[in-house]
């Protein structure tokens, strides 16, 4: 993604139109009225002349006041408020660097390619840059090695023919790209192909030592970040920045966390660590090819340890012992630590002949040291951390997460920056969980959309509970009726992938319209097909509850199979519950309300959208806590009458 410099790329703008900031050493004062004048100028130039949104104007005033007073502010801004412009306009008027952190790639791309350049085009001396994690950029040094004929991975194995073909396409693209950003590739790639042409932070030689250091895409992106006034990153990189001791991002005093409802889990994870047996196997393979015959036995032993550890983790996970480690796991981790330590020392003293050999040594040593540190950390769990097991794809992982991120953020972040945290849905418990309780202003600005006229919220009458016999059959038949009435055009959201697959398989033969199922295509491709189809339905799970934007006629019905409460044995949720006097109301309910609101929010994306949200869980209509859930939902007209819903959907279809 390029940087935008309006001094070079846009006509001169009369300064009188944009004054709103007075700088006096540490004093920043953003004039809200002038910020609103700039907003009017920007929206007036939008296609169709734009529109004035009262919630957006209120949010501009709130953000301007927050920057001026150095007051942390949490803002819940309903769908359609236009929160991106509402914080970007005051941000460019601070005269200082403001970091914008997003939880999803979709919003990051929207800010980088549309919203931020639009604002920059109307204000002088605004420079927008995007910074991503190092492994998102092509490594020129690795590309040169591969381009020179090396078509094998660092562990010495041959590159499969199909992967090699993709790598050649990437190399051709590398001669054309100005950024080296993986997301700008015009085709989908195998992860192995990109892995062979990129490096992680631990593998990087660094600008000074690398032969391509002065032309490095990642380093050039850092340079642009250092020159920026608006820097767009993702929240994962910001959390990694904090974990590194604030070494990854340029200095700044203002930060906006958009999609802030995700911040708690992102910080909890990134301030912890993750350990997998595949990392042990990868180190063995790379070290075996580098260290020669003297170390073949130890490398083989590391593979054996990884296999035994994987078996022990599977046994523990299958027994539902998700926290702590069994004696077998502890024993194998201890042996792994001994072998990794020996390999690290051998790599440190390994003589190399030439730049390519030295690069391979460094690419092996960095991850080895990182792995060694994680093995040590697993043996020394700190107060406030939780070690638990999780399954990711086919592998059991050892996770270390912070149970309570508040103390860490209070110590390392909130005293150093002024933060705006915003989302369409903010859990009531978020400020407290992030360590901002008593130290922030909380505001809410309503959506401008007419939900009462344009939407229905439906909960079926007499529907069986999810665990009751026949529940899946009831879901299947309800979906068939609803999707048929809607003529397809349905986003069916599930809390469980297995249930999704079974229901999709049962529903498909009973419909005349197409069903797309998450996992059969890449996320981007399946969303594009859904948007472009006049009648397709998309069945999806967790990641599609938020961040998917399908305005218009392609989406008239959103269904949710059950309220998205965390599973009872979720280790991190259990640990958080144990620290609360009211665990259901402080841990479970806020999270479920937030996810439900995010799912419901997929329906109405513009002021002309119309449709139905069907929640196939009677607890939304009958539970004692339903008012807490409704409080986070848009003011939709509610019904339990299926005939009314079918008639409304058929009207929309026609």
BASE-727614 format. One record per residue (C-alpha): chain; x, y, z. Coordinates in Angstrom, 2 decimals. Layout:
! residues N
 mol       x       y       z
   A       X       Y       Z
...
//
This chain:
! residues 654
 mol       x       y       z
   A    0.00    0.00    0.00
   A    1.47    3.37   -0.98
   A    1.72    6.46    1.17
   A   -0.40    9.43    0.14
   A    1.16   12.89    0.22
   A   -1.42   15.49   -0.79
   A    1.27   18.16   -1.18
   A    2.48   16.17   -4.18
   A   -0.69   14.52   -5.41
   A   -3.58   16.95   -4.88
   A   -4.25   20.63   -5.62
   A   -3.35   23.16   -2.94
   A   -6.11   23.64   -0.35
   A   -6.59   27.05    1.22
   A   -5.24   26.77    4.76
   A   -8.12   28.90    6.01
   A  -10.39   25.93    5.34
   A   -8.43   23.58    7.56
   A   -7.12   25.51   10.56
   A   -8.14   23.75   13.74
   A   -4.98   22.86   15.55
   A   -2.68   24.98   17.68
   A    0.64   23.43   18.62
   A    2.56   24.63   21.65
   A    5.08   21.99   22.69
   A    2.89   19.29   24.26
   A   -0.42   21.13   23.81
   A   -2.85   19.85   21.17
   A   -6.16   21.63   20.69
   A   -8.52   20.44   17.98
   A  -11.30   22.93   17.24
   A  -14.49   20.88   16.87
   A  -16.27   23.47   14.72
   A  -13.41   23.59   12.24
   A  -13.27   19.81   12.28
   A  -16.94   19.74   11.34
   A  -16.28   22.25    8.56
   A  -13.59   19.93    7.19
   A  -16.03   16.99    7.47
   A  -18.62   18.95    5.48
   A  -16.03   19.73    2.81
   A  -15.11   16.05    2.53
   A  -18.65   14.67    2.48
   A  -19.74   17.35    0.03
   A  -17.19   16.05   -2.46
   A  -18.35   12.43   -2.15
   A  -20.31   10.92   -5.07
   A  -23.87   12.18   -4.92
   A  -22.90   15.00   -2.60
   A  -22.71   12.86    0.51
   A  -25.06   13.30    3.47
   A  -25.02   14.89    6.89
   A  -25.23   12.30    9.70
   A  -25.98   13.61   13.17
   A  -24.27   10.68   14.89
   A  -21.14   11.26   12.83
   A  -21.08   14.96   13.75
   A  -21.49   14.13   17.44
   A  -18.65   11.64   17.19
   A  -16.37   14.23   15.54
   A  -16.96   16.53   18.51
   A  -16.29   13.69   20.96
   A  -13.02   12.65   19.30
   A  -11.84   16.27   18.98
   A  -12.50   16.79   22.69
   A  -10.73   13.54   23.57
   A   -7.58   14.53   21.66
   A   -7.62   18.02   23.16
   A   -8.16   16.90   26.76
   A   -5.99   13.78   26.45
   A   -9.01   11.78   27.59
   A   -9.35    8.06   26.78
   A  -12.77    7.66   25.15
   A  -14.80    4.56   24.30
   A  -17.37    5.18   21.54
   A  -20.10    2.77   20.48
   A  -21.17    4.02   17.03
   A  -24.02    2.16   15.37
   A  -23.76    0.86   11.81
   A  -23.99    3.72    9.34
   A  -22.70    6.46   11.66
   A  -19.58    6.77    9.52
   A  -17.07    6.36   12.33
   A  -13.99    6.17   10.07
   A  -14.36    9.78    8.91
   A  -15.49   10.78   12.40
   A  -12.10    9.91   13.88
   A   -9.91   10.53   10.83
   A  -10.95   14.19   10.51
   A   -9.94   15.17   14.08
   A   -6.86   12.94   13.73
   A   -5.43   14.91   10.80
   A   -6.03   18.13   12.71
   A   -3.88   17.17   15.71
   A   -0.72   17.99   13.78
   A    0.81   14.82   15.24
   A    1.07   11.18   14.27
   A   -2.07    9.15   14.98
   A   -1.99    5.35   14.74
   A   -5.19    3.65   13.57
   A   -5.39   -0.04   14.56
   A   -8.06   -2.32   13.07
   A   -8.97   -5.90   13.94
   A   -9.77   -7.03   10.38
   A   -7.99   -6.81    7.05
   A  -11.17   -5.60    5.33
   A  -11.35   -2.43    7.42
   A   -7.60   -1.89    7.17
   A   -7.86   -1.99    3.38
   A  -10.89    0.33    3.36
   A   -9.05    2.89    5.50
   A   -5.86    2.64    3.46
   A   -7.35    2.79   -0.02
   A  -10.45    4.92    0.49
   A  -11.18    6.75    3.74
   A   -7.75    8.02    4.79
   A   -6.71    9.18    1.27
   A  -10.07   10.98    0.98
   A   -9.40   12.92    4.17
   A   -5.75   13.54    3.22
   A   -6.85   15.03   -0.10
   A   -8.64   17.81    1.79
   A   -5.96   18.68    4.34
   A   -2.36   19.77    3.83
   A    0.73   18.03    5.19
   A   -1.08   14.74    5.82
   A    0.87   11.61    4.95
   A   -0.88    8.23    5.16
   A    1.07    4.99    5.47
   A    0.29    1.33    6.13
   A    2.52   -0.98    8.15
   A    2.07   -4.75    8.45
   A    3.99   -7.57   10.07
   A    7.30   -8.43    8.43
   A    6.16  -11.75    6.96
   A    3.48   -9.91    4.94
   A    6.23   -8.51    2.70
   A    8.27  -10.32    0.06
   A   11.91  -10.76    1.14
   A   14.15   -9.55   -1.70
   A   17.09  -11.54   -0.35
   A   15.20  -14.82   -0.45
   A   13.76  -13.90   -3.84
   A   17.28  -13.38   -5.19
   A   18.38  -16.76   -3.85
   A   15.40  -18.53   -5.39
   A   15.72  -16.55   -8.60
   A   19.29  -17.72   -8.80
   A   18.17  -21.31   -9.16
   A   17.68  -22.48   -5.57
   A   14.33  -24.26   -5.58
   A   14.48  -26.02   -2.24
   A   13.25  -25.09    1.20
   A   15.65  -24.23    4.03
   A   15.35  -27.76    5.40
   A   16.78  -29.09    2.12
   A   13.56  -30.60    0.79
   A   12.58  -30.02   -2.82
   A    9.84  -27.55   -3.62
   A    6.80  -29.38   -5.09
   A    6.18  -28.60   -8.75
   A    2.92  -26.69   -8.18
   A    4.44  -24.62   -5.38
   A    7.51  -23.90   -7.51
   A    5.25  -22.66  -10.30
   A    3.54  -20.27   -7.89
   A    6.89  -19.07   -6.58
   A    7.95  -18.20  -10.14
   A    4.75  -16.17  -10.56
   A    5.50  -14.33   -7.32
   A    9.05  -13.64   -8.51
   A    7.68  -12.15  -11.72
   A    5.30  -10.01   -9.65
   A    8.20   -8.89   -7.45
   A    9.69   -7.04  -10.42
   A    6.48   -5.02  -10.78
   A    5.29   -4.36   -7.22
   A    6.25   -1.19   -5.38
   A    5.31   -2.52   -1.94
   A    6.00   -6.28   -1.91
   A    2.77   -6.63    0.10
   A    1.32  -10.12   -0.15
   A   -2.22   -8.75   -0.14
   A   -1.56   -7.05   -3.48
   A   -0.89  -10.33   -5.27
   A   -3.41  -10.67   -8.11
   A   -3.86  -14.42   -7.51
   A   -4.40  -16.84   -4.62
   A   -1.27  -18.62   -3.45
   A   -0.24  -21.70   -1.55
   A    1.06  -20.77    1.91
   A    4.22  -22.78    1.21
   A    5.01  -20.64   -1.83
   A    4.85  -17.42    0.17
   A    6.72  -19.02    3.06
   A    9.62  -19.74    0.72
   A    9.87  -16.07   -0.29
   A    9.29  -14.26    3.00
   A   10.77  -14.19    6.49
   A    9.43  -13.89   10.01
   A   10.90  -11.23   12.33
   A   13.06  -13.93   13.93
   A   14.49  -14.99   10.54
   A   15.28  -11.51    9.26
   A   18.93  -10.54    8.79
   A   18.18   -6.90    9.52
   A   18.74   -3.86    7.33
   A   22.44   -3.51    8.15
   A   23.45   -7.14    7.60
   A   21.17   -8.03    4.70
   A   22.55   -7.56    1.16
   A   19.12   -6.23    0.19
   A   18.65   -4.17    3.36
   A   18.46   -0.83    1.57
   A   15.83   -2.14   -0.87
   A   13.88   -4.27    1.63
   A   10.12   -3.92    1.23
   A    9.51   -4.28    4.98
   A   12.19   -1.70    5.85
   A   10.86    0.73    3.25
   A    7.38    0.31    4.77
   A    8.90    1.16    8.17
   A   10.49    4.25    6.64
   A    7.13    5.38    5.30
   A    5.58    4.70    8.71
   A    8.21    6.92   10.30
   A    7.26    9.77    7.94
   A    3.50    9.34    8.37
   A    0.96   11.46   10.17
   A   -1.73    8.77    9.84
   A   -0.35    5.25   10.29
   A   -2.71    2.32    9.65
   A   -1.86   -1.02   11.28
   A   -3.80   -3.99   12.59
   A   -4.45   -4.55   16.27
   A   -2.34   -7.72   16.23
   A    0.72   -5.71   15.16
   A   -0.04   -3.09   17.79
   A   -0.22   -5.79   20.47
   A    3.05   -7.27   19.18
   A    4.53   -3.76   19.37
   A    3.56   -3.61   23.05
   A    4.93   -7.12   23.67
   A    8.26   -6.10   22.09
   A    8.71   -3.22   24.51
   A    7.25   -0.70   22.03
   A    9.95   -1.36   19.41
   A    7.89   -2.02   16.24
   A    6.01    1.23   15.60
   A    7.24    4.82   15.41
   A    6.60    7.07   18.40
   A    3.06    8.37   18.81
   A    0.82    9.85   21.47
   A   -2.58    9.12   19.90
   A   -4.08    5.80   18.88
   A   -7.52    4.80   17.59
   A   -8.59    1.17   18.06
   A  -11.36    0.53   15.54
   A  -13.31   -2.74   15.94
   A  -12.29   -2.35   19.58
   A  -14.57   -5.20   20.70
   A  -11.78   -7.53   19.49
   A   -9.00   -5.80   21.46
   A   -9.33   -7.84   24.67
   A   -8.74  -11.24   23.07
   A   -6.04   -9.92   20.73
   A   -4.02   -8.40   23.56
   A   -4.53  -11.47   25.76
   A   -3.15  -13.71   23.00
   A   -0.33  -11.53   21.64
   A    1.02  -10.70   25.08
   A    1.23  -14.46   25.64
   A    2.65  -17.06   23.27
   A    1.87  -20.27   21.40
   A    3.94  -23.45   21.15
   A    3.45  -26.27   18.62
   A    5.22  -29.52   17.84
   A    5.48  -28.40   14.20
   A    7.99  -25.75   15.32
   A   10.16  -28.51   16.78
   A    9.98  -30.47   13.54
   A   10.76  -27.40   11.45
   A   13.87  -26.62   13.52
   A   15.01  -30.23   13.21
   A   14.69  -30.18    9.42
   A   16.51  -26.87    8.97
   A   19.26  -27.72   11.46
   A   19.85  -31.15    9.96
   A   20.64  -29.64    6.56
   A   22.88  -26.94    8.09
   A   24.77  -28.68   10.88
   A   25.79  -31.84    9.08
   A   26.36  -35.41   10.21
   A   27.49  -34.61   13.75
   A   24.04  -33.30   14.57
   A   21.89  -35.74   12.63
   A   21.31  -37.85   15.75
   A   20.14  -34.88   17.83
   A   17.90  -33.66   15.02
   A   16.37  -37.12   14.78
   A   15.89  -37.12   18.55
   A   14.06  -33.78   18.31
   A   11.66  -35.30   15.77
   A   11.07  -38.23   18.12
   A   10.39  -35.84   21.01
   A    7.96  -33.86   18.84
   A    6.09  -37.07   17.95
   A    5.85  -38.22   21.58
   A    4.80  -34.74   22.71
   A    2.11  -34.58   20.02
   A    0.75  -37.95   21.21
   A    0.76  -36.84   24.85
   A   -1.01  -33.59   23.98
   A   -3.68  -35.50   22.02
   A   -4.27  -37.84   24.97
   A   -4.58  -34.92   27.40
   A   -6.86  -32.95   25.05
   A   -9.12  -35.95   24.38
   A   -9.44  -36.43   28.16
   A  -10.70  -32.81   28.34
   A   -7.78  -31.79   30.55
   A   -7.33  -28.45   28.85
   A   -5.33  -26.51   31.45
   A   -1.86  -27.31   32.70
   A    0.35  -30.11   31.35
   A    0.50  -33.82   32.11
   A    3.68  -35.43   33.43
   A    4.34  -36.93   30.00
   A    4.07  -33.52   28.33
   A    6.35  -31.90   30.91
   A    8.95  -34.64   30.45
   A    8.99  -34.30   26.65
   A    9.13  -30.49   26.83
   A   12.13  -30.76   29.15
   A   13.92  -33.03   26.67
   A   12.96  -30.69   23.81
   A   14.47  -27.79   25.73
   A   17.79  -29.64   26.10
   A   17.96  -30.48   22.39
   A   16.93  -26.99   21.23
   A   19.55  -25.42   23.52
   A   22.25  -27.62   21.99
   A   21.13  -26.77   18.46
   A   21.12  -23.03   19.25
   A   24.71  -23.18   20.45
   A   25.75  -25.13   17.36
   A   24.06  -22.63   15.05
   A   25.68  -19.69   16.84
   A   29.17  -21.08   16.22
   A   28.51  -22.53   12.77
   A   31.07  -21.27   10.23
   A   29.56  -20.17    6.94
   A   30.94  -19.69    3.46
   A   29.27  -16.83    1.63
   A   26.23  -14.57    2.08
   A   23.66  -17.20    1.13
   A   24.94  -19.68    3.70
   A   25.02  -16.98    6.37
   A   21.45  -16.00    5.54
   A   20.30  -19.60    5.97
   A   22.12  -19.79    9.31
   A   20.43  -16.63   10.59
   A   17.05  -17.78    9.33
   A   17.50  -20.94   11.39
   A   19.01  -19.31   14.48
   A   16.34  -16.64   15.00
   A   13.39  -19.05   15.20
   A   15.50  -21.46   17.27
   A   16.16  -18.79   19.90
   A   12.49  -17.77   19.84
   A   11.50  -21.43   20.31
   A   13.97  -21.81   23.17
   A   12.51  -18.75   24.90
   A    8.98  -20.14   24.53
   A   10.05  -23.49   25.98
   A   11.46  -21.63   28.98
   A    8.26  -19.62   29.30
   A    6.11  -22.75   29.33
   A    8.08  -23.90   32.37
   A    7.64  -20.57   34.19
   A    4.02  -19.48   33.94
   A    3.66  -16.04   35.49
   A    0.93  -14.81   37.78
   A   -2.07  -13.73   35.71
   A   -1.24  -16.06   32.82
   A   -3.06  -19.23   31.79
   A   -1.53  -22.22   30.02
   A   -4.12  -24.24   28.13
   A   -4.48  -26.56   25.16
   A   -6.29  -25.67   21.96
   A   -6.82  -27.40   18.63
   A   -5.86  -25.51   15.50
   A   -6.65  -27.43   12.36
   A   -4.97  -30.80   12.88
   A   -2.58  -29.85   15.69
   A   -2.93  -29.42   19.44
   A   -1.23  -26.20   20.52
   A    0.04  -25.09   23.91
   A   -1.29  -21.58   24.48
   A   -0.26  -19.03   27.08
   A   -2.66  -16.09   27.40
   A   -3.12  -13.29   29.88
   A   -6.24  -13.83   31.95
   A   -6.44  -10.14   32.81
   A   -4.76   -7.72   30.41
   A   -5.84   -4.65   32.40
   A   -2.77   -4.38   34.67
   A   -0.35   -4.78   31.75
   A   -2.13   -2.15   29.65
   A   -2.33    0.25   32.59
   A    1.42   -0.07   33.14
   A    2.65   -0.08   29.55
   A    0.07    1.70   27.40
   A   -2.64    3.93   28.83
   A   -0.22    6.29   30.54
   A    1.72    6.84   27.30
   A   -1.01    7.38   24.69
   A   -4.45    8.90   24.38
   A   -6.78    6.26   22.97
   A  -10.08    6.26   21.13
   A  -11.73    2.83   21.19
   A  -14.68    2.47   18.87
   A  -16.93   -0.17   17.33
   A  -20.53   -0.67   16.31
   A  -20.84   -2.83   19.43
   A  -18.88   -2.31   22.64
   A  -19.34   -4.85   25.46
   A  -20.27   -3.11   28.71
   A  -17.35   -4.83   30.42
   A  -14.70   -3.74   27.89
   A  -13.34   -0.63   29.66
   A  -12.88   -2.55   32.91
   A  -11.33   -5.56   31.17
   A   -8.84   -3.34   29.35
   A   -7.82   -1.54   32.53
   A   -9.66    1.68   31.66
   A  -12.35    1.53   34.36
   A  -12.67    4.95   35.97
   A  -10.22    6.42   33.48
   A  -12.29    6.89   30.35
   A  -15.40    8.49   28.91
   A  -18.00    6.15   27.35
   A  -20.33    7.47   24.65
   A  -22.96    6.00   22.32
   A  -24.15    7.33   18.97
   A  -27.15    5.67   17.31
   A  -27.27    4.32   13.77
   A  -29.09    6.59   11.29
   A  -30.80    3.61    9.63
   A  -34.56    3.08    9.93
   A  -34.57   -0.44   11.39
   A  -38.23   -0.26   12.42
   A  -39.35    0.15    8.82
   A  -36.73   -1.87    6.97
   A  -36.16   -4.96    9.13
   A  -37.72   -7.71   11.21
   A  -36.17   -9.66   14.09
   A  -37.71  -13.12   14.25
   A  -37.52  -15.77   16.97
   A  -39.69  -18.83   16.16
   A  -42.37  -19.88   18.59
   A  -42.13  -23.30   20.26
   A  -38.74  -24.08   18.78
   A  -36.72  -26.90   20.44
   A  -33.63  -26.15   22.48
   A  -30.33  -26.78   20.67
   A  -29.51  -29.90   22.72
   A  -32.99  -31.35   22.43
   A  -33.71  -34.34   20.21
   A  -34.68  -33.19   16.74
   A  -33.14  -29.72   17.12
   A  -31.00  -29.96   13.98
   A  -33.94  -31.22   11.95
   A  -35.98  -28.25   13.19
   A  -33.18  -25.87   12.18
   A  -32.99  -27.54    8.77
   A  -36.71  -27.25    8.05
   A  -36.90  -23.66    9.34
   A  -34.01  -22.67    7.08
   A  -35.61  -24.35    4.07
   A  -38.82  -22.32    4.58
   A  -37.00  -19.03    5.19
   A  -34.43  -19.36    2.40
   A  -37.10  -20.43   -0.08
   A  -39.18  -17.35    0.78
   A  -36.12  -15.12    0.47
   A  -35.16  -16.66   -2.86
   A  -31.71  -17.52   -1.49
   A  -29.82  -14.32   -0.55
   A  -29.17  -15.65    2.96
   A  -26.22  -15.51    5.34
   A  -26.69  -18.48    7.69
   A  -24.43  -18.11   10.74
   A  -23.55  -21.00   13.04
   A  -21.67  -21.36   16.31
   A  -20.35  -24.83   15.45
   A  -18.67  -25.93   12.22
   A  -19.84  -29.56   12.41
   A  -23.45  -28.47   12.84
   A  -23.06  -26.04    9.95
   A  -21.79  -28.77    7.64
   A  -24.53  -31.23    8.60
   A  -27.32  -28.67    8.24
   A  -25.92  -27.38    4.92
   A  -25.83  -30.93    3.58
   A  -29.44  -31.48    4.67
   A  -30.74  -28.14    3.39
   A  -29.09  -28.08   -0.04
   A  -31.19  -30.82   -1.75
   A  -34.40  -29.09   -0.64
   A  -33.58  -25.74   -2.27
   A  -33.55  -24.56   -5.85
   A  -30.93  -21.89   -5.07
   A  -27.18  -22.37   -4.55
   A  -25.54  -22.87   -1.15
   A  -21.96  -21.78   -0.51
   A  -20.26  -23.31    2.54
   A  -17.34  -21.75    4.39
   A  -14.17  -23.79    3.93
   A  -14.86  -24.90    0.36
   A  -13.20  -21.74   -1.04
   A  -10.92  -19.05    0.33
   A  -12.64  -16.43    2.51
   A  -12.18  -13.67   -0.07
   A  -13.35  -15.81   -2.99
   A  -16.47  -17.12   -1.26
   A  -17.52  -13.62   -0.15
   A  -17.06  -12.35   -3.71
   A  -19.19  -15.17   -5.10
   A  -21.87  -14.46   -2.50
   A  -21.90  -10.74   -3.33
   A  -22.03  -11.33   -7.07
   A  -24.77  -13.96   -7.00
   A  -28.41  -12.90   -7.17
   A  -29.65  -15.97   -5.27
   A  -26.81  -17.76   -3.43
   A  -26.83  -18.43    0.31
   A  -23.67  -18.58    2.42
   A  -23.35  -20.92    5.42
   A  -20.56  -19.79    7.76
   A  -19.20  -19.84   11.31
   A  -17.32  -17.57   13.71
   A  -15.13  -15.41   11.46
   A  -18.10  -14.43    9.28
   A  -20.12  -13.03   12.20
   A  -18.20   -9.78   11.73
   A  -16.18   -7.98    9.09
   A  -18.29   -9.16    6.14
   A  -20.09   -6.37    4.28
   A  -22.72   -7.36    1.68
   A  -25.03   -4.40    1.06
   A  -27.94   -4.46   -1.34
   A  -30.13   -7.15   -2.85
   A  -27.62  -10.02   -2.40
   A  -28.50  -10.27    1.29
   A  -32.08  -10.16    2.60
   A  -31.93  -12.76    5.37
   A  -29.47  -13.42    8.20
   A  -30.07  -16.53   10.31
   A  -28.32  -17.39   13.59
   A  -28.63  -20.93   14.87
   A  -28.05  -20.16   18.56
   A  -26.89  -17.42   20.93
   A  -23.08  -17.26   20.75
   A  -22.16  -18.08   24.34
   A  -18.68  -19.46   24.95
   A  -18.57  -23.23   25.35
   A  -18.65  -24.24   29.05
   A  -15.13  -25.71   29.05
   A  -13.39  -22.79   27.30
   A  -10.24  -22.50   29.48
   A   -9.73  -18.75   29.17
   A  -13.40  -18.01   29.80
   A  -13.33  -20.32   32.83
   A  -10.28  -18.52   34.20
   A  -11.98  -15.15   33.75
   A  -15.14  -16.47   35.39
   A  -13.13  -17.61   38.41
   A  -11.99  -14.02   38.96
   A  -15.48  -12.54   38.86
   A  -18.17  -12.23   41.54
   A  -20.86  -12.24   38.79
   A  -19.27  -14.41   36.08
   A  -22.32  -14.82   33.84
   A  -23.08  -11.10   33.77
   A  -19.46   -9.92   33.61
   A  -17.89  -12.57   31.34
   A  -20.43  -14.61   29.37
   A  -23.31  -12.22   28.71
   A  -21.26   -9.22   27.46
   A  -19.36  -11.42   25.00
   A  -22.51  -13.13   23.73
   A  -24.32   -9.80   23.36
   A  -21.43   -8.35   21.39
   A  -21.16  -11.32   19.01
   A  -24.92  -11.46   18.54
   A  -25.00   -7.76   17.67
   A  -22.15   -8.24   15.23
   A  -24.01  -11.08   13.53
   A  -27.27   -9.13   13.39
   A  -25.32   -6.16   12.01
   A  -24.51   -8.07    8.81
   A  -28.06   -7.41    7.52
   A  -28.53   -3.64    7.19
   A  -25.45   -1.99    5.67
   A  -27.02    1.00    3.88
   A  -30.12    3.14    4.42
   A  -31.92    1.31    1.59
   A  -31.24   -2.27    2.75
   A  -34.22   -4.31    3.96
   A  -34.47   -7.78    5.42
   A  -34.98  -10.28    8.25
   A  -32.77  -11.57   11.05
   A  -33.95  -14.98   12.29
   A  -32.46  -16.15   15.60
   A  -33.36  -19.83   16.01
   A  -32.82  -19.77   19.78
   A  -35.88  -19.09   21.95
   A  -33.70  -17.77   24.80
   A  -33.56  -14.43   22.97
   A  -37.33  -14.07   23.45
   A  -37.87  -15.93   26.72
   A  -34.79  -15.74   29.00
   A  -34.52  -13.50   32.05
   A  -31.47  -11.80   30.56
   A  -32.98  -11.05   27.14
   A  -33.19   -7.31   27.85
   A  -29.37   -7.18   28.11
   A  -29.14   -8.76   24.66
   A  -31.80   -6.51   23.10
   A  -30.05   -3.43   24.49
   A  -27.11   -4.11   22.16
   A  -29.27   -4.80   19.10
   A  -30.70   -2.25   16.66
   A  -34.28   -1.13   17.28
   A  -35.77   -3.68   14.89
   A  -39.44   -4.63   14.75
   A  -39.80   -7.99   16.51
   A  -42.04  -10.93   15.74
   A  -42.53  -14.62   16.51
   A  -45.00  -15.09   13.66
   A  -43.44  -17.14   10.87
   A  -46.17  -16.24    8.38
   A  -45.43  -12.54    8.85
   A  -41.74  -13.20    8.20
   A  -42.36  -15.31    5.10
   A  -44.69  -12.67    3.68
   A  -42.09   -9.94    4.26
   A  -39.33  -12.00    2.61
   A  -41.53  -12.81   -0.38
   A  -42.31   -9.11   -0.74
   A  -38.60   -8.30   -0.76
   A  -37.94  -11.07   -3.25
   A  -40.52   -9.69   -5.68
//
